[in-house]
Amino acid sequence: MSQILADGPRNVIVAIDGAFTLDLALLSGAPTRVTLEKLWYDTGAVTDVLASWQATVNVPLWKCTGTHVLDFTLFGGIFNDAGAGVTGNVIFAGTGVFSLVAQFKKS
């Protein structure tokens, strides 16, 4: 079951194990966008998980394959650059069994 692990004034951390949408309207502080700072995932041998910024046409954020720990804070993170119809939400979609933890900075 996917869940929000932490929802503080600056960051939100989510644990995801199936299709999930991080809905910013449900977060404290009413952020309008988030920046991906860190990502931990294990997608197994045959599963790919696609994280996307939600917009009129969703914009791919990161394709998760295999097992990795990624830290994007060294360059400020990956900012939501979705264009028309951007909602600020983040969509995680994949098939099969996977485990993912993502840390976002609110803006």
Protein Blocks (a to p, Z undefined) as FASTA:
>chain_A
ZZdfbdcfkbccdddfbdcdddfklpghiiabdcdfbdcddebjmbccddddddfbdcdf
bdcehjddddfklnopaadfbfehiaoiacdddehjdddddddddZZ
